[in-house]
Amino acid sequence: MNVKQIQYRAAKMLAQLQDSTRRRKLVTGIIAGAPTEESRLRMAVEAQLHWSGVMLCAVAVTERAPVRVNLVLPELRSSALFAGIDTALRASGFLANERKAPLRVVSLGNEMDAKGRRILETEVRRRAGLDPMNALELVGREALVGLEVNEADIWVPTHWTTAHAVGTAAGLTGALQVQNVVYLIQDYEPGFTPWSTDYALARATYHAGFHSVINSMPLARYLESAEKLEVPDEEVFRPGVHVPQGTPADRRPEKALRVAFYGRPSKPRNLFGLGVAVLQRVAQEVEQWDVEVEFVSAGEAHAPIALTEALVLRPVGRLSWDDYFRLIADSDVLLSLQHSPHPSHPPFDAVVRGCYAVTNEFGGIRNTLSPLIYAREPRVDELAGAIVAALRRVREDGRPAPDKDIVSKLGQPLENVMLMASQRVGMRPS
């Protein structure tokens, strides 16, 4: 580690410490401002469970506030507008447009100054698809005390901490109404933590009596199995899969076969170490073939990895969208591992381009999605065998036709699901 890296880490740790201190001060102030000793005691207990529990307990209900759609996020930063937040903005923006209501985006995890708010407003409005006449308000955690809300407001949490905050405020203060909450579920989030209080709190959000909308049919099926929920199809939306137009051109026969690997060492759920072991097993077998096979890793930067004496896993790091789609379109098999029921995009991006995808099975939710997806147990021999089998099929039969039907199997269009959710708001979930 060089001096610059040490300085960067030290600065980051200091910033996190200062941020934690400010958050504790805010939580303490919210508890102290509770109207009765009993409510102060209850909030203190909630804050011990998780700090997010009290973050919405000091809002002020007033009839003069317009009825809004309130999207509640763990954080909102211009540097962190990732796919999950993008989906949440699109969903809440559609809901605001449908109800002709202002959209308020609330961040529980960070503060916002005037400059940061101005930078974000244009991008948030664009991603949310807000009608020009719809007002947009961005709120950092520093503005939560005394924030004016209407009792009829709609609330859209999209992470277990934000759903916990909404549910706790509804139970402790009555300022938020459970029947007005649309919970946007995008992963099985208890799995983000060890078995712990946080794990239990995350699970409890699925049983809080909210209306739910769920990102993809595989995740919905997993929630039905793991949490014994009943999830109607009209509550399940498809992730945004980029489907290319036209028929993909065949790769030239003289090209080497290519195995692409969605490799992200920093994300434990992507099973990077297991993936490397799988590719090593594959390399040991295919290096005896009379056709060249190359191995490429994309997703995050890492050092080249020797798979055998002759074959190397060559990293290309994080790619632009165009380069990412080009890499997949020019590959024969994609290995993409995701040890959660989240709708991981790379396998879908592969099969709609006529590329076989090998992934790990997870609770039986992936093996029937497409004939081009080989879902196997996360064991080296099973995954390696699937890759070799897919490569043999390409050698014998050429690349398969794209499977664009997979999109309809993943759920309904987001707009349809949010329209149904809008119609259910105000009614108690059955």
Order of alpha helices (4+ residues) and beta strands (2+ residues): alpha-alpha-beta-beta-alpha-beta-alpha-beta-beta-beta-alpha-beta-alpha-beta-alpha-beta-beta-alpha-beta-beta-beta-alpha-beta-alpha-beta-beta-alpha-alpha-alpha
